[in-house]
Amino acid sequence: MDFSLSNRLRACALILATAVVFVATLVSPSPAVAVDPLFTFNGGGWGHGIGLSQYGAQGYALKGWEYDDILKHYYQGTKIVTKPAATVKVNLEDGGSARSQWQIKAGSVTTLTVAQETNTSVRKVLDKTKSYWITTVGGNTKVCADSAGKPGTVLQTFSGGCYATAGGFVQMVGTSGPLNYSGIRWRGTIHFKPYTTTTSKAVNYVNIEQYLYGVVPRESPSSWSSEALKAQAVAARSYAYQDAIDGNTLYCTTRSQMYNGYARPGYNHEASSTNAAVDATKGELVWYGTETKPVKTYFSSCSGGHTASIQDVWTSSTPKPYYTGVDDADQASPYYTWRNGAYSAAYVADKIRTRDINGGGGLEYSVAAPAVVTNITTERASSGYTHHLSVTWSNGKTFRILGDTMRSALGLKSTKFGVSRTYPVQATTRFQNSDAKLAWSGYWVTQSRSELSGGTLSYSAISRSTAKASFSGTGIAWIGTRGPKFGKAAVYVDGKLNRTVDLYSKTTAYRQSVFNVTALSPGTHVIEIVVLRQKNSASGGYLVGVDALDVINGSMSQATAELKRFEDTDTTFALLGQWKSFSNIAYSAGRHIYTVDPGARFYATFYGSEVRWIGSSSPKYGWALVSVDGSAPQKIVITSSAYEYKKVLFAKTGLSQGKKHTIMIEAHGFDEAVDIKGYTAIDAIDVRGGWVLRAVIPEVTVQETDSAATWTGTWSQARSRLLSGGTQKYSKIASSEMVLTFEGTGIRLMGRRAPWYGQSRIYLDGIYQGTVDQYSRYLADRRTLWRSPQVAVGRHELRIVVKGTKQKASSGVGVGIDAFRVAGRAVRP
């Protein structure tokens, strides 16, 4: 069966430069979508889950447990020992970074002193009431006076680093600490250690007991039971102690422990209850057997009922008795259980992929887009913590990744989770290609067939032609046609290329799901189908057809084709008459073209559904005639009392996407009656849903009676209702001439053929074009006697000279000139 075409579509097929004939072997419609799964993560606890659970410690304290019993429960086989105090070093920048300058002042009533780290005798005693700056230059630190909030006069230079002390507290005037508060007062001293030649890090040197004053209230609420706070104090001390002995620098964030200093203006960071817990356990550490250092007492918020053994979470760690999972009493935690999801397959894929790329090794355990995750299986320890997962992708690859990798990728609260896979209930709504909500750009033609969804197909083979839809939902499918003359299209979703679709097949298949995307996030999305004018080598054409769009779990909203601006400098425009350019920042792109030549014309040819003339109006501007596709000219008055720029002077909407269009603007003066000269300017042309093409100047009829034609020699006038305009000029005297000057790209000579007509010579711009013979066996009027080649836009001259000769069959030598068809305009004296 042949896919036949209407006459209109056959004409369009010629424009598309491809024959639209489909050999159709009917294929059943394909399903609209392959549904991707959703993944839900059900878990418990917050944090790594190793060692003490803060909510669990509070739970056991409320049951009457004492702090040492709580600690021995979470760190199996340990004991409590007392050791001397040590000095802790803590980086006071939340990310551990260096800065080029730090602002400080005394945080207590004593004098502020800044001294060199390597030689404390090099020092500067400063006014306790003022603030100062520490800067770094050439790897050396300097203390500077404050000058309107910036470093001013250098008061002292130190070789290498320096430190500030104020007999109790040093205040950071700017931001510091884990939460970036301003004005925090820190116990101990603050050392400024050069990191680069121009930056230094701020490190707090503080007695471990005073350090804990700032840690415990940040790790556990000060309102909790005293036994829970004591357990927290000993755990925090044990965690930091060995680093203090070894001289390591801790972070002020959860990378080590939360530490936020003494106070800031208006707020105390320490609390009497937590300070009492620190004091009551002074020097106490968690110790195991005969080991030479305290247990690194990891702790976290809660565990969801059972803590983790260390190898359950950090799989490369060596198992230790004191890192063995135990029952927990953390039921009061709001994160005892939690649920994340349901996440789309695409969302999970994107998060894993991002985590993989950010790891610095490229795609080691993920697959490039648009692949999605299709299945996840977990490997869980007896404690419930997931130590590994197997992740399967839509291309068939499976990767085994760490549970902590998935926790980090998805922002889960712990690795204590399971994964469930479900499939969404799909509610599909079909929107036909004829739906007014779709936006079309470029050139599209509609084909009717009963096999199509809704009975019609919009198709194109013109590069860049675009079908656009805006929709809300979780997915969308493009329903189209495949066939032996179909090509390729690029499909963009939310502005990003999703894939290229090849529509070629040996036989024609209708109502096919040629593209689909699912598992989109909630909200509004945009799909764009762009004709590439590319094809499979086996294909006989470049056609791309849009039959319908299926929206999944949503609806379609109004899409709008892009409004593109084409400046007056565009080389596709055509100008007739005298035009000049003028530059001014008030114009679009800084210039426009203008004319004071009455009858001067501007032409722009384009694909699109809307066109706008952008120009200016002022007291010096006149009026113009505007026509689109040869319609009756519309008079546009561009005179105004004040200057107005980049103004929409004319707009035409509702144009067909299935044809080329041409806008013509003809300039005129102030007064129509006397044609007083006034300006007409073209600043730009705006086109919606398309672009400009090489301008096609339409033909207009110029009668032989027009003053643009001059006649010499002997000519008479003949009348007949069969002639254009009812008259023609006639001569049989050799060397009689007619000259017509025109502006444009071509001209046709119109006239009569008859048994008694003879011959004439024709010249264009002084160049002989040949002989026109008007003999015919039968009378025929309004015939094209001669057509010029296409010439460059400009002024040209047509000259016709009567030869006084004929061919043998003719009974006369007369020549008749009826009219001219000018692609442009006639130039009158």
N, C-alpha and C positions, 0 to 999 in steps of 0.2 A: 504494500500500500504506500502511495506517495504522500508526503507531507506537502499538500498543495498550498499555493499562496494566492492571496487576493491581488488585484492589480496594484493597489497601494503598496503592499508589501514587496511586490516584485520591483517597484521603483526604489523602495528603501534598500532592497538587497543590492541593487547596483551601487548605491551610495556606500554601503558597507563593504563593497568590493568582494562579495562572496555570494555564491548562489545558495539560497536557503531552501534546499530540498532535502528532506530527511527520508531515508529508507527505514521504515518503522517496523521493527519486530516488537510487539507490545510486551513490556516487562512489567511485572506487578510492582506497585508502589513499594518502596523500601520503608522500613520503620523509621520514624522521625529521629529518634535518639537512642544511643546506648547509654544507659544511666550509670553514672559513677557513684561509688558508695560514699557514705558519711561515716566518720570515725568519732567515737566518744571515749574519753579517757576518765575513768572512775578511779579515784585514789584516796589516799589519806595521808595526813601529816604535812608539815611544812619544814623544809630543810633537808639535809642529808640523812638525818635520822640516826646517826652514830653517836653513842655515848648518852650523856644526860639530855633528857627531854625537859625543857623549861616548864611547860604546862604539866608534865608528869610529875616533876619535883613538887610543884604546888599541890597536885592531887594527893601525893603521898604525905606531904606535910599536913594537909587537912585531915588525913587519916590518923595523924599522931606520930608519924615517923620523924626522927631527928635527922639533922642534916648529914651526919656521917653515915647513917644507915642508907640514906637516899643515895649518896655518892657510891657506897660500896655495892649497892644494887645495880647501878648503871655501869660501873666499872668493876666487873666481877673479879674477885681475888685480890683487890687492892687494900691498902691501909692508908691512914692519915698520918703524915709526919710533919714536923715543924723545921723550917729552914730560915736562915737569916735573910733579911731584906736585900733586894737588888734594885738596880736602876734600869728602868725600861726606856727604850727609845721608840718614839711614835711619830711617823710622818703625819703632819697636820693638814695636808692637802687631800681632799677626798679621793682623788685619783692617784695620789702618790707622785704628782707631777712637780716640776720646778717652775718658779716664776722669776721674772726679771726684777721684781721689786716687792717688798713686804713693808707694811706700815705697822709700827708698834708704839706702845706707850706703857707707863708703869701701871700695873694692875692692882697695886696696893699703895700704902702711904709712904713706903720707903723710896729712896732714890733709884732711878733707872740707870743701870750700868751696862755698857756693851764692851766686851773684851775679845781679844784674839784667841782662837781655839788653841793654837800651838804655843802661845806665849801669853799667859794671862796678865803679865805686867803691862802689856800694851792694851790699854783700856781707855774708855771715854765715859765719864760720869755726866749724866744728862739731867735736865730739869724734869722732875716727875710729873709736872702739870702739862707738859707738851707731848705731842706725838712726833715720831721720827721715822725715817725711811731707811731700809736696808737694801742696797742695790749691789749688783755684781758687774764688775768690769775687768776684763782680762783675767778672769779666774780669781780675782781678789774681791773681797767684800768691802763696802763703804757704808758708814752711817752718815745720813744727810738730814739737814733740817727740813721741816715741812714748809713748802711755799705754795699757799693756796691749793692744798690738796695734791701737790706733786713734789717729787724730790727737789730740794733746793741746794743750798750751800753744803759742800762736803765737809764734815766736821772731823772725820777720822777715817783713814784707810787701813785695812787689815790684810796681812799676807794670808791668803787662803780664806778659811771660814772664820766666823765670829759667833758669839753667843750673847744673849740678853738675859739679865737677871734683875729682879726687883725685890728681893728679900721675901718673896712669897708667891706673887702672881705677876705674869707678863701678859699684857692684853694685846691681842691682834685686832687692830682697828678695822681692817677689811675682813673678808670672808675667810673662814677656816673650818676645820672639823668635818665630820661625816655628812652633815646636812647643810654645809656652807652658810652658817650663820655669821653675822658680822658682830665684832666687838667681844668675842669670847675671851675670858680670862683663863689662863692656863697655869696650873701649879708647876713648880720646878723652873727650869731654864729652857729657853728656846735657842737652838743652834741653827745657824744659817750656813749650809754646806754647799759650796759651789758645785754645780752639776755640769754646766757648760761654761764657756768663757763669759757668758752674759746672764746666766740664770743660776739660781740656788734653790735648794729644798729646805723647808722649815721643819726641824725635828725637835720634838719635845723630849727633854731628858727629865725624868720624874721618878721618884721613889715608887716602887711597885704598889705599895699600899695606897698611896695617893692616886696612882693611876687607876686602881680599882674603884676609888670613890667616883670616878667619871665613867667607869665601865658598867658596874652592876645596875644602876638605875636605867641604863640604856638597853640592857639585855633582859631584865625582868622588871615588871611593874613594882614600884616602891610600896604599893599597897598590899603586896602579897605577904604571906606568912613569913615570919622571921626565919624559920627553918629552911624554907625554900630559898630565901635570899642568902642565907649562909652557904647553902649548897652551891648557889650560883657564884658567890664570892670565891670559894675554894676552887671551883672548876675554872673560873676566869684567871685566878692566880696561877694555877697549875699550867694552864694553856700558855701563859706568857713567860713563865719563869725561866725555862731553859734558853729562850731567845734572849732574855735579859742577861743571863750569865754568859752567853756566847757573843753578846754585842750586836745581835741582829736588830734591824729596824722593823717594827710592826706598822701595820696600816691602822688608821683610825676608823675603818669601816668593817663590814662583815667579812672582808678578805682576811682579817685577823679577828678583832672584836670591836664592837661599837664603843667609841671613846669620844666624849664630847666636852671634856674640860670641866671647869668649876662653875662658871656662870656667864651670862651675857646680860646686857642692860635690861632690867625688868624681869629677868628669869634666873632662877637657881637651877643648875643642871644636876647638882648633887642633892641627895635627900637624906634626912637624919636616919631613916630606917635602913637604907642601904649602907650608909657609912657605919652604922652600928654593926651590921652584919660583917663588914670588912674587919672592923676592929675586933669583933668577937672571935674571928678565925685567923688572927694575925699570924702570918708566916706559915699557915697550914697548906700542905700540898697533898695531892693524890699520888701514891707511890705503889709500885708493884714489885714484890719480892726483893731480889738483890740487884735490880737494875740500878744503874748509876745516875739516872736522872728521872725527874717526875714524868708521869704519864702525860702525853699530849692530850688533854681532856677536851676532845671535840664535843660540842653540844649544839642543839638546834631547838627550834620552837616546839615541835611536837612530832609524834611518829605515827599517829593513827592506830594506837593500841599495842604496838610492838616495835621496839627499836631494831635497827639493822646491824648485822655483823659487818665489819668493815669491808670484807671482800664482796658483800652483796651490792655495794654501791661503787666502791673504787676497786675494780676487779683485779688490778695488778698489785694491790696491797697484800702484805703478809698477814695472815690471821693471827690475832692476839687474844688471850683469854679475856682481857679487859675491854676488848672491842667486840664482844659477843652480844647479839641481840637478846633483849629481855622483854618481859611484859611491861606495859606502860599504863600509867593512870592519867592519861591526858584527855579523857572524855570531855572535859569542859572546854577544850579548844574549839574555836569556830571552824578550824580546819582539820578536825578529827577525821572527817570525810569530806571529799569535794568531787566536783564533776566539771570537766571541761569539754566543750563540744555541744552539739555535734559539729565537727569540722568537715568541710568539703575535701574531696580527694585532691583538688587543685591547691587548696590552702595548705594542707599538710605537706604536699610536695614542695610548695614554694618555701615554706619554713625550713624544711630539711635542706633544701638546695642552698638557701641563704646561709645557714649554719655551716654547711660544707665549704662554700666559697670563702666565707669569712675566716675559716680555719687556715687559709693560705695555701692549700694544696690543690686548688681546683676542684673538679667534680670527682671525688674519690669514692663516695658512697651514695651518690644521688645521680639523677639523670636530667639532662637539659630539658627545658620547656619545649613543647607543651606537654611532655609526659607527666602523668599524674600517678599518685599512689593508689594501688588497687587492693592491697591486703597488708595487714600487719599482724604478726604473731609474736607473743612475748615469752621470754624465758625468765621465770620468777623464782627467787629463793624462798625457803620455807617461811621467812619473815614477811613475805609479801612484796618485797622490793624487786623490781624488774632490773636485771643486770644486763640483759641483751634483748634485742628485738630483731626479727627478720622482716624487712620492708620490701614488698614486691611492687614493681612499677608497671605502667601500662605497656612498656615495650618488652616485657617479659623478664627483665633483670631483677634479681633479688640481692639485697645487701644486708649483712648482719652488722648492726650498729649497737653502741652502748646505750643502756637505759638513760644514762646521764646526758648523752647527746640529744636524745629525744626530749628530755626534760628542758634542756637549754633551748632547743629549737622552738618549742611550743610555749615556753614560759610556764611550765607546770610547777607546782609547789614542791614536788618531791619525785623520787623515782618509784615510790610505792603506788603503782597504778596498774590497771588492766585496760585492755582496749576492746571495745565492741564495734562491730561493723554492721551498719544497717543501710538500707536503700530507701531513698526518699519516695514518697508517694508523688507521682508525676501527674499534674493537671496541665494538659497541653491545649493551647488556644491557637487556632490557625488564623492568620491574617493574609488575605489574598494580595496578589501584586497590584490589584486595583484599589487597595485601601488608601484613602487620602492621607493617612498618617505617615506613609512612606515618603521619603524625599529622594528625588532623582536628579542627578547631575550629568551633563553631557548629552549623549544621543541615545534614546531608547525608543523602540518600536513595539507595538502590541500585536501579538498573533493570537488568533482564536482557534481553538480545537476542543472537541468534546473530551479528549483524553486528559486534558490538563485540569489541575485543581482549580475550580472556579471557572474553567473554560477559557482562560487567557494566560499568555506568557509574555512578559516584557523582556526583550532581548536587545543586545548591542554587540557590535564588533569594533567599536571605536575606542581606542586607548584612552584611559582615564575616566571613562564614563562610570558613574558610581551610583549604586542603590544604597540608601542609608535608612536605618530604622533605630528608633530609641525605644527601649523597653525596660520594664522592671520584671525581675524573675530570676530563676536560678540557672537558666540556660535558654538556648535558641537553636533552631535548626533551619537551614536554608533548603527549601524544596525546589528542585530545578529539573532540567532535562539534560540527559547525556545523549551524545550522538556522534556520527562520523564527521560532522562539520563544526564541532564545538571545540573551543580553545580553553584558555586558562584564566583564572581570576585570583586576585589576592584578597584575602578576608582579614579585616582588621576588627578587633574587639577592644573597645575602650581606647582607641588610638594606637594600639600595638598590633603589629603583624602577627596573626595567629598561625596561618598557614596559606600555602598556594594550592588551589583546587584545580585539578585537571578534569575537564568535563567530557573528554573524548571517550567514545566507545564505538565498536564496530556497528552496533545496531542502536536504534533510537529507543530510549527508555524514558518514560514520563513519570512525574511525581516522585522523583528520587530524592532521598535525603543525601545531598551531595556534601554537606558540611554540618557539623553540630558542635556546640561547646556547652558543657554542663558544669555544675557545682560552682556557679558564680556566687560571689558574696552578695548579701542583700543590698538593694539600692538600684539606681538607674544605670543602665548600660547602653552602649551604642555599638551596632554592627554596621560595617561598611563593606560592600562587595564591589571591588574595583576591577574593571576590564583591563587586562594587560596587553591585549593583542599579541599574545604568544600562544603557541600550540604544540601539542605532541607532533612529532615528525610524521606520524601516520594520519593525522587529521587533515581534512580538506578545508578547514576554515577556522575562524577565530571567535565564533559566537559564544556568548555567555547569556544564559536565560534565568530570570527570576520568576518562579511560578507562585511561590507563597513562602511565608515565614511562620514557623511554629514556635510560640513562646511557651516556655515551661514554667509553671507555677507563677504566672504573672500576666501582664498585659502590655500593650503597646501604647506609647504616647506619641504626640506629634513630633516628628523629626523635621528639621529645617536644613535645607541645602545651604551651603556656604555662599555668602555674598563676597565675591572677589572684585578687587579694584584693579583696573587697567589704566595706567597713567597716559597722559596726552602724548608721551614719547613713544608709545607702542608702535612698532613698525608695521603692524597689520592694518592700521587705520588708513583710510584713503581720504585725501583732501582735494577739493576742486575750488579754484579761485585763489585769491591772495590771502595767505595766512602767515602770521608771525608768532614768535614765542616771546614770553616775558616772564622774568623770574621774580618771585616774591615769596617770603617764608609763609605768607598767609595762604598760599595755594597748596593743594595736595601735591606732595613730593617737591614743593618749592617752585613750580612753574606751571604755566598754562599756555595754550595757543589761542590766538584771537584773530578776528577779521573785522574790517569795516567795509568789506566788499559785498554789496547787496547781491544776493543770489549765490554766494559762495556756499559750498556744501561740505559736510563731513559725513563719512560713512564708516560704520563698524558692523562687521558680520560676526555672529556668535552662536554657540549652542547655549541654551539655558531657558529658564522659565520666567525670568524677570530681567529687565534692563533699566538702568537709571543714567540720566545725563547729570553729571556733577559739574557745576560751573559757578559763575559769579553774577551778581546783579548790582546795579548802581544807577545814579542819575544819568550816566553816560552810556548806558546800555539800551539796546532797542528791543527788537522782538525777533522771533524765529519761527519757522515752520518745522514740525517734527512729524516724521512718518515711520512706522514700523511695518516691514514686509509689504510696502506699497499701499498701505492704508491711506485714507483721506488725511491730508496733512492737518495737524493740530497747531493752532497759533499759541505760542508761549511768549508772554510778555516778560521781559527780563529787566525792565526799568523799575528801580526802587528809589526811595527817598534817601537811603543810606547804603553804604557799601556792605555787601554780604558775600562771604567767601565759602567755598566748599559746600555749596547749596545744592539740594536736589531740585533741579529745574523741571525735570520730566521723569516719569516712571511708567512703565508698562508691565503688568503682571499677567499671570495665567497663560503664558506662551507655551506652545507644545514642545515637549522634549524630543519629538520625533522628526525635527527638521532644523535646518539652519535658519537664522533670522538676521535681518539687516535693519539697523536704525539709521535714518537719514536726518540730518539737522541742516536746515537751510537758513542762512543769516539774512536779516533785513534790518532796516533803520528805525529811527524814532517814529516816523510818521508814515503810515502805509500809503497815504495819498500822494505825497511828494517824495517819499523814500529818502528822507534826511538821514545821513549816515549815523549809525550808532554801533557800539561794540557788540559782538557776540563772541563768547569765549567757551572753549572746551577745556575743562580742568582734568576730567577723568570720566571713564565709563565703568559703572558697576554692573556686574552680571551675577545673578544668583543661579546656582546649579549648572555652571558651565564655564566656558572660556571663550576668548575671541579667536577668530580665524582670519585668514587673509581676506580683506574686505572685498565683497562682491558688489560692484556698482550696478544697480538695476538699469534697464533700458527705459528710456522715455521717448515718446513720439514727437518728432519735430516736423511740422507740416512744411511743404515747399513754399507756403506763403509767409513763413516766419522771416522776420527782418534779419535773422542771422545768415540767410542765404542771399547771395548777390548773383545777378544774372547779367551776362553780356552777350551780344549777338542778337539773334532773332528768336524769341520765344513767345508762344501763345498759351492761353489758358483754356483747358478743356474741363467740362463739368460732367459729372456722372455720380449718381448715388452709390455706385459700386466702388468709387475711389475713396481713399482715406481722406477725411475732411471734405469730400465731395468735389475736389478739384485736383488737377495736375498741371504741370508745365510741360509744353510739348514744342520740339523743334526738329526740323529736318535740314537746317542750314549748317553746313560743315563749319567747324571752329567756334560755334556758339558754346558758351561755357557757363557752368555754375560752380560757385565756390562757397563752401560752408566751413566755418571755424567752430570747433567744439572742444570742450575739456572732458576728459574721461579716459576710458581704456579701450574703446572700440566703437564701431559704427556699422550700420547696415543700410544699404540703399534699397528702398521699397518702390515698386512700380508695376506697370502693366506689361504683360507679354501678349503679343497678337501676331496674326499672319502678315501684317503690313508694317511691322516695326523693324528698325535697323540697329546699328551698333554705335558704341561710344567708348572713348578711352577714359580710364579712371586713374587718378593720382592721389597718393596719401603722403602728406608732408613733402610734396615735390617729387616723390619717387613713383615711377610708373608701376601700376599694379596689374595691368592687363586690359583686355577688351571685354565689355559687357554686351552680350547679344540678347536683344529683347524679342527675337522672333520666336513664335510658337504657332503650331497648326491651329490652336484654339485660343480664344480670348480668355485671359486669366488676370484678375486684378489682385492688388495688395500682395504681390509676390516679392520675396527677397531676391533681388537681382545680383547683389554682391555683398559679401561680408568681409570686413577688415580682419586682419590678424589682431590678436590682443596686443595692445601697446601700453607703454608705461603711462601712469597717471600724469596728465599734463595737457597742454594746449596743442591741438592738431588741426590740420587743414585738409579737407576733402575737395578735390577738383574733378569735375566731369566735363569732357570735351566731346561734342558731337562729331563723329567721323564722317558722316555723309555716305556711309557704306552699308552693305547688307549682305546676307548670305543669299545664295541663288534662289532659294525657295521663297524668300520674302518678296512682297509686292511693294515695299516702301523702305525708306531710310530713316524715318522719323524716330526720335527718342523721347520717351515720356518719363518724367520724374514726379512721383506721387508724394513721397514723404521719406523721412529718415528715422531710424531707430538708434538712438545715441545712448551708450553706456556712460552716462554723465549728463552734461548739459550743453546746450548751444550757446555760443558766445556772440552776443549781439553788439552792433556798433554803439 
